[in-house]
């Protein structure tokens, strides 16, 4: 998918407030939303309706699976809106959420900037201030059900071998081809403890190792019967939308990590896996697990889709 230029300010018509308190019920209904991109007025209008639908259907909890916006106020506002309608709101960031946009600048040229600070500290504090649960920091336990989550990242494992031979190392490193550049390239800069820029596969490994530790702890917890795992980036090849041609297939290198799916598959308690990032909805099974994504995506991608259809198809539901 192409990456739009950052635009807009927080829509003034979106406003809400309310505390969040989690409760445990015998039966549980969990809703999920992803890739809402609320900087678009058309999306924020539909999102208000999605929030109401989630409340009307009696969701006990909501998972926000990334790419709310590059605008902090909209991330915070989305948590507040959902917290009015459900007892628990849990969140994992997406790529747009970790972006810092400095027009005309490349964050990698600033040795003092580290995206891990935004990911580990700033977003966590913002979500928790609105009463949400920040899943990358810790899983959420709701009685016998637990929710684990991560932004995830990409390691180029979804790049087709035949396409790899058609692109240069520079295409992959600069995340660009034919005048198009993936937005993460200039809006993120992950650094290790020594300040060295990390490669995208290295970022993916760190994200996966943290999620692995969560899932391992839940698998060994006798109080947890079932686990829901939510990651913004794709875990399985089947979720990747293929064209077989450039430039599309270069950008599929930045969609996720096959290793993440292999890691999730180690854990028998994981029964549901949710993904975002791709703007193509899907619902399929990998072994005993249900895997699905229900992205709202960009307005231009929903031409001909009514609000009623969006409410039916762009909210995910898990009944436990």
Secondary structure, DSSP 8 states (H G I E B T S, - for coil): -----------TT------------SS-EEEEEB---TTSHHHHHHHHHHHHHHHHTT-SEEEEES-S-S-HHHHHHHHHHHHTT-SEEEEE--HHHH----TT--GGG-TT--HHHIIIIIHHHHHHHTT-EETTTS-EEETTEEEEEE-----STTS-HHHHTTS-HHHHHHTEETTEE-THHHH---B-TTS-B--HHHHHHHHHHHHHHHHHHHHT-TT--EEEEEESSB-SGGGS---SSTTHHHHGGGSB-HHHHHHHTT-TTEEEEEE-SSSS-EEEEETTEEEEE-B---GGGGTT--HHHHHHHSSEEEE-
